[in-house]
Amino acid sequence: MALAQGRYKEAGEEYEKAAKGAREDKRDYMMWPAQRGAGRSLLRQADAEKDAKKAGKLREKAFESYREALATIDKLRQGGVRADESRTSFLATTGEVFEEFAAALAEAALAAPGAAPGAPLEGGALDYASEALAVVERGRARSLLDMLNEAGAEIAGDDVPEELLRKKRENQARQAEIAARLTGVALGGEEKKKPDDLDGELDDLQAKLESIENDIRTKSRRYSSLTGGVPLKLEEIRGRVLDDETALLEYSLGEERSYLLAVTRTGFSVSRLPARAEVGRLVADFRRHLVPSSLRRSLTDLVAAATDPERGLRLTRAKPETSPAVVKAYADAARALYAAAVEPAAPLFGRSRLLVVADGALNYVPFHALVTAPAPDGADFTALEYLLKKNDTVFAPSASVLAAVREQRASAPASAAGGMLIVADPVFDPSDSRARAAGVADTSQAKAGLAPGIDSAVADVSENLKVADVRPAAGERRLALVRLAGTAAEAEQIRGLATGAGRSAEVLTGLRASESELASRDLRPYRVLHFATHGLLNAERPQFTGVVLSLVGNRAGADGFLRVDEVYNLRLGSPLVMLSACESGLGREKRGEGVMGLSRAFMYAGAPTVGVTLWSVSDRATVDLMASFYQSLLGASPAPPSASLGAARRTMLARKETSAPYFWAPFVLVGDWK
């Protein structure tokens, strides 16, 4: 109350008393909010203080309160989190502390003598900015870093009661069963509960699982060693992540203002950006012009295409408009977002490769499609000054996660020099001629189709569509997926390129493009895993996002839907994973974690680099883009993935018929560019 009324000194004293009481009572979960409150009160006092020396002392005292709050949060995360909170939800509730402290440090850096927005920092300004970067990394990397450090080492053993492990297995099995029913790929049998009741049971099971997992952590002596990864500081980022040709762009979006921390081997700048809401507005406007409404293909559209051939034909034939007015509107929106979110750091990064650690709505932006200069009158799409023309781009959950991925890669068994596995054109329906030719009975799990309650592929950042009912004559609820026949051509073209380059490549299509087939293989020897199929997104329950494989002919125990939680359990060598699937890069963005999706899951499973899509892509354009990408990746003088994808984009851009960013911009790489 005192803080809201502007009585900052009184508020600070009250918060300090509360923190002291919580410390004495050993109630850490009450201590960090009090420490944060003390920091906020002291910052307000510093802002109101006219004496510069006194204001500086108050600000330093505030920073110390924030440091204490972060230390308490880390202590809770490492095992003292209350049993009803998971690491991810705990990070979401504490994320504002990291955001506030990083913003205060960034402002201190910009206020230091001689500092200027976007200019290289030194002295006290550099010290403040370095700590701001460390705080942003600390907040963003924590959850995924924990998962990466636990990879290959289950938290189990003699120091964990078997009863807890049994409860965990039973809970996960029931969640998987419910998920299969809610996504329509259940293995048969009776289920008397209604979808809403199943949703409620799933919520309850998830809460119980989080409690079980926290109990396991607190009882396991191994947990502290498994979560030993520490977020990196400035010099560690420069030495372990960046090279002379790469710049880090790390974003922190806030309610009042946002910040861009740009780092190279020799420079560091801090720039103020608009508030989170304004950045979100610019992103939404950009995406409206990038993927016009006439070209957005949600899962609803794909279902309709499966049952309405004429509508499917219209979708297939739809193309972006290329009139000068359309090009200018796109250029204006792309230029506005570039000016607000990227240009302030341009003097520092020049023509360097950009390693983007995005935040909020920026996770949905293909940075390479931003425009760096106004469009000339009457320009077509090929003439625009895209960021692509000067800079390659790659995403990462955080710089610290990328360093952990590299360490994981160094310790993994070497992948085969050219081994590739390509999964494409699965069978989604027992009425498919390939299923009938193989004599697969219509009692397959695909008979039920995909349940209409599943969240569709996200048509845009701000839109979550619900799948419309598709009801067969019998009246049962069913959702059919349209066959992606073009992916078979994509697979064969990639195999031909691999063979021509002297590399081995296996192709799994039709009934062999199945979860059962994938589970029976040792995936560790492959250098490249390429999936060309549907990617389904569940924005409400990201753990049930996944890749759709053959829904027909799977062996018992496999439903054909490779969900995120199942991807986590894959054990890969160190491959490049390409997800040539509808909107495979999207997911629900949780504060403190970034976008939760398939890229994160495959990185956890061992892939240092994952290629994903940010919107539903054109089949024909995808074939061309992937062919160009693999020609560069597998050629006589192979280029690394980021350079290969950049070259493929530029090849598409140079052709007038595929010059619209809609065709060449959807694929992005997440992880290591090397």
C-alpha positions in Angstrom: 0.0 0.0 0.0 2.8 2.5 1.0 4.6 1.8 -2.3 1.5 2.4 -4.4 0.8 5.7 -2.5 4.3 7.0 -3.2 5.6 6.5 0.4 8.7 4.8 -0.8 10.9 5.0 2.3 8.1 3.6 4.5 7.5 0.9 2.0 11.1 -0.1 1.9 11.2 -0.4 5.7 8.1 -2.6 5.7 9.5 -4.9 3.0 12.8 -5.2 4.9 11.0 -6.2 8.1 9.0 -8.7 6.1 12.1 -10.2 4.6 13.8 -10.4 8.0 10.8 -12.2 9.5 10.6 -14.7 6.6 14.3 -15.4 7.0 14.0 -16.0 10.7 11.0 -18.3 10.1 12.9 -20.0 7.2 10.1 -19.3 4.8 12.0 -18.7 1.6 8.9 -18.7 -0.5 7.8 -15.5 1.3 11.3 -14.0 1.5 11.9 -13.3 -2.2 8.7 -11.2 -2.7 9.8 -9.0 0.3 13.3 -8.7 -1.1 11.9 -7.7 -4.5 9.6 -5.2 -2.8 12.5 -3.6 -1.0 14.4 -3.3 -4.2 11.5 -1.6 -6.0 11.0 0.8 -3.1 14.7 1.8 -3.1 14.7 2.3 -6.8 11.7 4.7 -6.5 13.5 6.6 -3.7 16.6 6.8 -6.0 14.5 8.2 -8.8 13.0 10.8 -6.5 16.3 11.8 -4.9 17.8 15.1 -6.2 21.2 14.6 -4.7 23.1 12.5 -7.2 25.4 10.9 -4.6 22.5 9.8 -2.4 20.6 8.6 -5.4 23.5 6.4 -6.4 23.7 4.9 -2.9 20.0 4.1 -2.9 20.3 2.5 -6.3 23.2 0.3 -5.3 21.2 -0.8 -2.2 18.3 -1.6 -4.4 20.5 -3.7 -6.6 21.7 -5.6 -3.6 18.0 -6.4 -2.6 17.4 -7.7 -6.1 20.5 -9.9 -5.9 19.3 -11.3 -2.6 15.8 -12.0 -4.2 17.4 -13.9 -7.1 19.6 -15.9 -4.7 16.5 -16.9 -2.8 14.7 -17.8 -6.0 17.6 -20.0 -7.1 17.6 -21.7 -3.7 14.0 -22.5 -4.1 14.4 -23.8 -7.6 17.2 -26.1 -6.6 15.0 -28.2 -4.4 13.1 -26.1 -2.0 10.2 -25.3 -4.3 6.9 -26.2 -2.7 5.6 -29.5 -3.9 2.7 -27.9 -5.8 4.9 -25.9 -8.0 6.9 -27.1 -11.0 10.1 -25.5 -12.2 8.4 -24.0 -15.2 5.5 -22.5 -13.4 7.8 -21.2 -10.6 9.9 -19.5 -13.2 6.8 -17.9 -14.7 5.8 -16.5 -11.3 9.2 -15.1 -10.6 10.1 -13.9 -14.1 9.2 -10.3 -13.3 12.0 -10.1 -10.8 14.6 -10.9 -13.4 12.9 -8.5 -15.8 12.8 -5.6 -13.3 16.4 -6.1 -12.2 17.7 -6.3 -15.7 15.8 -3.2 -16.7 17.2 -1.3 -13.7 20.8 -2.3 -14.6 20.3 -1.4 -18.2 19.1 2.0 -17.3 22.0 2.4 -14.9 24.3 1.5 -17.9 22.7 4.1 -20.1 22.8 6.8 -17.4 26.5 6.2 -16.7 28.9 9.1 -17.8 29.7 8.9 -21.5 27.1 6.2 -22.3 24.8 6.5 -25.3 22.0 4.1 -26.6 23.5 1.7 -29.1 27.1 2.9 -28.6 29.9 0.6 -27.4 30.1 0.6 -23.6 33.1 0.9 -21.3 33.8 1.5 -17.6 30.9 1.6 -15.2 28.4 1.5 -18.0 29.9 -1.8 -19.2 29.8 -3.2 -15.7 26.1 -2.5 -15.3 25.3 -3.8 -18.8 27.3 -7.0 -18.2 25.3 -7.7 -15.0 22.0 -7.0 -16.9 23.0 -9.6 -19.6 23.8 -12.1 -16.8 20.4 -11.5 -15.2 18.6 -11.9 -18.5 20.5 -15.2 -19.2 19.9 -16.3 -15.6 16.2 -15.9 -15.9 15.7 -17.2 -19.4 18.0 -20.2 -19.4 17.2 -21.8 -16.1 14.6 -24.3 -17.0 16.0 -25.6 -20.2 19.5 -25.7 -18.7 18.3 -27.9 -16.0 16.8 -30.3 -18.6 19.9 -30.3 -20.7 22.0 -31.2 -17.6 19.7 -34.0 -16.8 19.8 -35.5 -20.3 20.9 -39.1 -20.2 20.8 -39.2 -16.4 17.4 -40.0 -15.0 16.8 -38.6 -11.5 16.5 -42.0 -9.9 18.6 -44.6 -8.0 19.1 -46.0 -4.6 18.4 -42.7 -2.9 14.9 -42.3 -4.4 12.1 -44.4 -3.0 10.7 -46.9 -5.6 7.2 -45.9 -4.6 7.8 -42.3 -6.0 9.2 -43.7 -9.2 6.2 -46.0 -9.6 3.8 -43.1 -9.0 5.6 -41.1 -11.7 5.4 -43.9 -14.2 1.7 -44.5 -13.5 0.9 -40.8 -13.7 2.7 -40.4 -17.0 1.0 -43.5 -18.5 -2.5 -42.1 -17.6 -1.6 -38.7 -19.0 -0.5 -40.3 -22.3 -3.7 -42.3 -22.4 -5.9 -39.2 -21.9 -3.8 -37.2 -24.4 -4.3 -39.9 -27.0 -8.0 -39.7 -26.5 -8.1 -35.9 -26.6 -6.0 -35.9 -29.8 -8.1 -38.6 -31.4 -5.4 -41.2 -31.7 -6.4 -43.5 -28.8 -5.7 -47.2 -29.2 -9.3 -48.3 -28.8 -11.3 -49.4 -25.7 -14.0 -47.6 -23.8 -13.8 -44.2 -22.3 -16.9 -43.0 -20.5 -15.6 -39.6 -19.5 -16.5 -36.5 -21.5 -13.7 -34.4 -23.0 -14.2 -31.6 -20.4 -13.9 -34.2 -17.6 -10.8 -35.6 -19.2 -9.3 -32.1 -19.4 -10.0 -31.7 -15.7 -8.4 -35.1 -14.9 -5.4 -34.1 -17.0 -4.9 -30.9 -15.0 -5.1 -32.8 -11.8 -2.6 -35.4 -13.0 -0.2 -32.7 -14.1 -0.3 -31.0 -10.7 0.3 -34.3 -9.0 3.2 -35.2 -11.4 4.9 -31.9 -10.6 4.5 -32.6 -6.9 6.0 -36.1 -7.4 8.9 -34.7 -9.4 9.7 -32.1 -6.8 9.6 -34.9 -4.1 12.1 -36.9 -6.2 14.4 -33.9 -6.5 14.4 -33.1 -2.8 15.2 -36.8 -2.0 17.8 -37.3 -4.6 21.5 -36.7 -3.7 22.3 -36.6 -7.4 20.0 -33.7 -8.2 22.5 -31.0 -7.3 25.1 -32.5 -9.6 22.6 -32.9 -12.4 21.6 -29.2 -12.3 25.1 -27.9 -12.2 24.9 -25.7 -15.4 25.4 -22.1 -14.6 24.2 -19.3 -16.9 27.1 -17.6 -18.6 28.5 -14.1 -18.1 29.7 -11.7 -20.7 33.3 -12.9 -21.2 32.1 -16.6 -21.1 29.6 -15.8 -23.8 32.4 -14.2 -25.9 34.7 -17.1 -25.4 32.4 -20.1 -25.5 29.5 -19.0 -27.8 30.5 -16.3 -30.1 33.1 -16.1 -32.8 34.6 -13.2 -34.8 31.7 -13.4 -37.3 28.8 -13.6 -34.9 26.9 -11.1 -32.8 24.4 -11.9 -30.1 21.1 -10.0 -30.0 19.4 -10.7 -26.7 16.0 -9.2 -25.9 14.2 -8.4 -22.7 10.7 -7.0 -23.2 9.1 -5.1 -20.4 5.7 -3.5 -19.5 7.1 0.1 -19.8 10.1 -0.3 -22.0 12.2 -3.0 -23.4 15.9 -3.6 -24.1 18.2 -5.0 -26.7 21.6 -6.2 -25.4 24.0 -6.7 -28.4 27.3 -8.4 -27.9 30.3 -9.2 -30.2 33.8 -10.5 -29.3 34.9 -6.8 -29.0 31.8 -4.7 -28.3 28.7 -4.5 -26.2 25.8 -2.0 -26.6 22.5 -1.5 -24.8 19.4 0.0 -26.5 16.0 1.0 -25.3 13.1 -0.4 -27.3 9.4 0.2 -27.1 7.3 -1.6 -24.4 6.2 -5.2 -24.9 2.7 -4.2 -26.1 4.1 -2.0 -28.8 6.6 -4.6 -30.0 3.7 -7.1 -30.1 1.7 -4.6 -32.3 4.5 -4.2 -34.7 5.0 -8.0 -34.9 1.3 -8.6 -35.6 1.3 -6.0 -38.3 4.4 -7.5 -39.9 3.0 -11.0 -39.9 -0.3 -9.8 -41.4 1.6 -8.7 -44.4 4.0 -11.6 -44.4 1.3 -14.3 -44.3 -1.9 -12.6 -45.7 -5.2 -14.1 -44.5 -5.8 -15.7 -47.9 -2.6 -17.8 -47.4 -3.0 -18.8 -43.8 -3.6 -22.6 -43.7 -4.8 -23.7 -40.3 -5.5 -27.3 -39.4 -9.2 -26.4 -40.0 -8.3 -25.7 -43.6 -6.4 -28.9 -44.0 -9.3 -30.8 -42.6 -11.7 -29.1 -45.0 -9.3 -29.9 -47.9 -9.5 -33.6 -47.0 -13.3 -33.6 -47.3 -13.7 -30.8 -49.9 -11.4 -31.3 -52.9 -12.4 -28.0 -54.5 -11.4 -26.0 -51.4 -8.2 -28.0 -51.2 -7.4 -27.1 -54.7 -8.0 -23.4 -54.0 -5.6 -23.6 -51.0 -3.0 -25.3 -53.2 -3.3 -22.7 -55.9 -3.3 -19.7 -53.6 -0.4 -17.3 -54.1 0.7 -14.1 -52.6 -0.2 -10.9 -54.3 2.8 -9.1 -55.8 1.5 -5.7 -56.9 3.6 -2.6 -56.0 1.0 -1.6 -53.4 1.3 -5.0 -51.7 5.1 -5.0 -51.8 5.2 -1.5 -50.3 2.8 -2.3 -47.5 4.9 -5.3 -46.6 8.1 -3.3 -46.8 6.7 -0.6 -44.6 5.7 -3.1 -41.9 8.9 -5.0 -42.1 11.0 -1.8 -42.0 9.0 -0.4 -39.0 9.7 -3.6 -36.9 13.4 -3.5 -38.0 13.8 0.1 -37.0 12.2 -0.5 -33.6 13.8 -3.8 -32.6 17.1 -4.3 -34.6 18.4 -1.1 -36.1 19.6 0.4 -32.8 22.3 -2.3 -32.6 23.2 -2.2 -36.3 26.4 -0.1 -35.9 27.8 -2.8 -33.6 26.9 -6.0 -35.6 27.5 -4.8 -39.2 27.5 -7.8 -41.5 27.9 -10.4 -38.8 25.8 -13.5 -38.4 23.1 -12.7 -35.9 22.4 -15.1 -33.0 18.9 -14.0 -31.8 17.7 -14.8 -28.3 14.1 -13.5 -28.7 11.5 -12.6 -26.1 7.7 -12.5 -26.3 6.3 -11.8 -29.8 9.7 -11.6 -31.3 9.9 -15.4 -31.1 7.5 -15.5 -34.0 9.6 -13.2 -36.3 11.8 -14.5 -39.2 14.4 -11.8 -38.7 16.0 -12.5 -42.1 12.7 -11.2 -43.7 12.9 -7.8 -42.1 13.6 -4.8 -44.4 16.5 -2.4 -43.6 15.6 0.5 -45.9 12.5 2.1 -47.4 11.2 0.5 -50.6 11.8 2.3 -53.9 8.7 3.3 -55.8 7.3 0.4 -57.8 9.7 -2.1 -56.3 9.0 -5.8 -56.5 9.8 -8.3 -53.7 13.3 -9.0 -55.1 14.3 -5.4 -54.9 13.8 -4.9 -51.1 16.7 -4.6 -48.8 16.2 -7.6 -46.6 18.3 -8.3 -43.5 18.9 -11.6 -45.3 21.1 -9.8 -47.9 23.6 -8.8 -45.3 23.2 -11.1 -42.3 22.6 -14.8 -41.7 20.4 -15.4 -38.7 19.9 -18.2 -36.2 17.8 -18.5 -33.0 18.7 -19.8 -29.5 16.7 -20.2 -26.3 19.7 -18.4 -24.6 23.5 -18.1 -25.1 24.0 -20.4 -22.0 21.8 -23.1 -23.5 23.8 -23.0 -26.7 27.0 -23.5 -24.7 25.4 -26.4 -22.9 24.3 -27.9 -26.3 27.8 -27.7 -27.6 29.2 -29.5 -24.5 26.5 -32.1 -24.9 27.5 -32.5 -28.6 31.2 -32.8 -27.7 30.4 -35.7 -25.4 28.0 -37.5 -27.7 29.2 -40.4 -30.0 30.2 -39.2 -33.4 27.4 -39.4 -36.0 28.0 -41.1 -39.3 29.7 -38.9 -41.8 26.6 -38.7 -44.1 23.9 -40.8 -42.6 20.4 -39.3 -43.2 16.9 -40.5 -42.2 14.0 -38.9 -44.1 10.4 -39.5 -42.8 7.7 -38.2 -45.2 4.2 -38.7 -46.6 2.7 -40.8 -43.8 -0.7 -42.5 -44.0 -3.3 -40.6 -42.0 -6.5 -42.6 -42.8 -7.3 -46.3 -43.3 -9.2 -45.4 -46.4 -5.9 -44.3 -48.0 -5.1 -46.6 -51.0 -1.7 -47.4 -49.6 -3.4 -48.8 -46.4 -5.9 -50.8 -48.4 -3.2 -52.2 -50.7 -1.3 -53.4 -47.7 -4.4 -55.0 -46.2 -4.4 -52.9 -43.1 -7.7 -53.4 -41.3 -10.0 -50.5 -40.6 -9.8 -51.2 -36.9 -6.6 -49.1 -36.8 -6.3 -46.4 -34.3 -6.7 -43.9 -37.2 -10.4 -45.0 -37.5 -11.4 -42.5 -34.8 -9.5 -39.7 -36.5 -8.1 -36.8 -34.6 -10.5 -35.4 -32.0 -12.1 -32.1 -32.9 -11.3 -30.6 -29.5 -7.6 -30.3 -30.3 -6.2 -26.8 -30.8 -5.4 -26.3 -34.5 -2.2 -25.1 -35.9 -1.8 -21.5 -35.0 -2.9 -19.3 -38.0 -1.1 -16.3 -36.5 0.5 -15.0 -33.4 -2.7 -13.8 -31.9 -5.1 -16.4 -33.2 -5.9 -19.9 -31.9 -8.4 -21.7 -34.0 -10.6 -24.5 -32.9 -11.0 -27.4 -35.3 -14.5 -27.7 -36.8 -16.4 -31.0 -36.5 -16.1 -33.4 -39.4 -18.9 -35.9 -38.9 -19.1 -39.2 -40.9 -22.5 -40.7 -41.7 -22.5 -42.7 -38.4 -22.4 -39.4 -36.5 -19.1 -40.1 -34.7 -16.8 -37.2 -34.2 -13.8 -37.4 -36.5 -11.2 -35.1 -37.9 -9.3 -36.2 -41.1 -5.9 -34.9 -42.1 -5.1 -34.2 -45.7 -2.3 -36.2 -47.3 0.8 -34.3 -48.0 1.7 -36.0 -51.2 4.3 -33.4 -52.1 6.5 -34.5 -49.2 7.2 -37.8 -51.0 8.8 -35.8 -53.8 10.7 -33.8 -51.3 12.1 -36.9 -49.7 13.1 -38.5 -53.0 14.8 -35.3 -54.1 16.8 -35.1 -50.8 17.8 -38.7 -51.2 19.0 -38.1 -54.7 21.1 -35.2 -53.5 22.6 -37.3 -50.7 23.4 -40.1 -53.1 25.0 -37.8 -55.5 27.2 -36.4 -52.7 28.2 -40.0 -51.7 26.1 -39.9 -48.5 23.8 -42.7 -47.4 20.1 -41.8 -47.0 17.1 -43.9 -45.9 13.6 -42.8 -46.7 10.5 -43.9 -44.7 7.2 -43.1 -46.4 3.7 -44.4 -46.3 3.1 -47.0 -43.6 6.8 -47.1 -42.8 6.7 -43.4 -41.8 5.4 -44.5 -38.4 6.2 -44.1 -34.8 6.7 -47.9 -34.5 9.3 -47.8 -37.2 11.1 -44.8 -35.6 11.1 -46.5 -32.2 12.6 -49.7 -33.5 15.7 -47.8 -34.9 18.9 -46.7 -33.3 18.8 -43.0 -34.2 22.3 -42.2 -32.8 24.3 -42.8 -36.0 22.3 -40.4 -38.2 23.8 -37.0 -39.1 20.5 -35.6 -40.4 16.9 -36.4 -39.4 14.3 -34.9 -41.8 10.6 -34.9 -41.0 8.2 -33.9 -43.8 4.7 -34.1 -42.4 2.1 -32.3 -40.3 3.1 -30.6 -37.1 0.2 -30.1 -34.7 0.2 -27.5 -32.0 -1.7 -27.5 -28.7 -1.3 -24.0 -27.3 -3.1 -24.9 -24.1 -1.0 -28.0 -23.4 2.4 -27.6 -25.1 3.5 -31.0 -24.0 1.0 -32.5 -26.4 2.3 -30.6 -29.4 3.9 -33.0 -31.8 4.7 -34.5 -35.3 2.0 -36.6 -36.9 3.4 -39.9 -38.4 1.4 -42.7 -39.9 -1.8 -43.2 -37.9 -2.4 -46.6 -39.6 -0.6 -49.8 -38.9 1.4 -49.0 -35.8 2.3 -51.7 -33.4 0.8 -51.8 -29.9 2.1 -49.0 -27.7 2.4 -46.5 -30.6 -0.4 -44.1 -31.6 1.4 -42.4 -34.6 1.6 -39.0 -32.9 5.1 -38.2 -31.8 4.4 -35.7 -29.0 6.8 -33.3 -27.4 7.1 -35.4 -24.2 8.0 -38.4 -26.4 10.6 -36.4 -28.3 12.3 -35.6 -25.0 12.8 -39.4 -24.5 14.5 -39.9 -27.8 18.2 -40.4 -27.7 19.9 -39.0 -30.7 23.6 -38.8 -31.6 24.2 -35.2 -32.6 22.1 -34.6 -35.7 20.7 -31.7 -37.6 16.9 -32.1 -37.3 14.8 -30.5 -40.0 11.0 -30.3 -39.3 9.5 -29.6 -42.6 6.1 -29.4 -41.0 3.3 -26.9 -40.6 4.3 -24.3 -38.0 6.6 -26.7 -36.1 8.4 -23.8 -34.5 5.5 -22.3 -32.6 4.3 -23.2 -29.2 3.1 -21.4 -26.0 5.5 -18.8 -24.8 6.0 -18.9 -21.0 7.6 -16.0 -19.2 11.2 -17.0 -18.4 11.3 -19.9 -20.8 10.8 -18.7 -24.4 8.6 -20.6 -26.8 8.0 -24.1 -25.7 7.9 -26.4 -28.7 9.4 -29.1 -30.8 12.8 -27.3 -31.2 13.4 -27.3 -27.5 12.4 -31.0 -27.2 14.8 -32.1 -30.0 17.6 -30.0 -28.5 17.1 -31.8 -25.2 17.1 -35.1 -27.0 20.6 -34.3 -28.4 20.1 -32.2 -31.6 22.4 -29.2 -31.6 20.5 -27.6 -34.4 16.8 -27.8 -35.3 15.1 -26.3 -38.4 11.5 -25.4 -37.8 8.7 -23.4 -39.6 6.8 -20.4 -38.4 3.8 -20.8 -40.6 2.1 -23.4 -42.8 4.3 -23.6 -45.9 3.7 -24.1 -49.6 4.4 -27.7 -50.6 6.1 -26.8 -53.9 8.1 -24.0 -52.5 9.3 -26.2 -49.6 10.6 -28.8 -52.0 12.6 -26.2 -53.9 13.9 -24.6 -50.6 14.9 -27.9 -49.1 16.6 -29.0 -52.4 18.7 -25.8 -52.4 19.4 -26.2 -48.7 20.7 -29.7 -49.0 22.7 -29.0 -52.2 24.7 -26.5 -50.1 24.8 -28.6 -47.0 25.9 -31.8 -48.8 28.0 -30.4 -51.6 31.6 -30.8 -52.5 32.4 -27.8 -50.2 29.7 -28.2 -47.6 28.5 -25.1 -45.8 27.2 -25.1 -42.2 23.4 -25.2 -41.7 22.9 -21.5 -41.2 24.9 -20.5 -44.3 23.2 -23.3 -46.3 19.7 -22.1 -45.3 20.7 -18.5 -46.1 21.9 -19.4 -49.5 18.7 -21.4 -50.2 16.6 -18.3 -49.2 18.6 -16.1 -51.5 18.1 -18.5 -54.3 14.4 -18.5 -53.8 14.3 -14.7 -53.5 16.1 -14.3 -56.8 13.3 -16.1 -58.7 10.4 -13.8 -59.3 7.8 -16.5 -58.9 9.1 -17.4 -55.3 10.4 -13.9 -54.3 7.7 -13.2 -51.8 8.9 -13.8 -48.3 5.9 -16.1 -47.7 7.8 -18.7 -49.8 11.4 -18.4 -48.5 11.2 -17.0 -45.0 9.2 -19.6 -42.9 12.1 -21.9 -42.0 14.4 -20.8 -39.2 17.2 -22.6 -37.4 17.4 -22.9 -33.6 20.6 -23.8 -31.9 24.2 -24.1 -33.1 25.0 -22.6 -36.5 28.2 -24.6 -36.9 
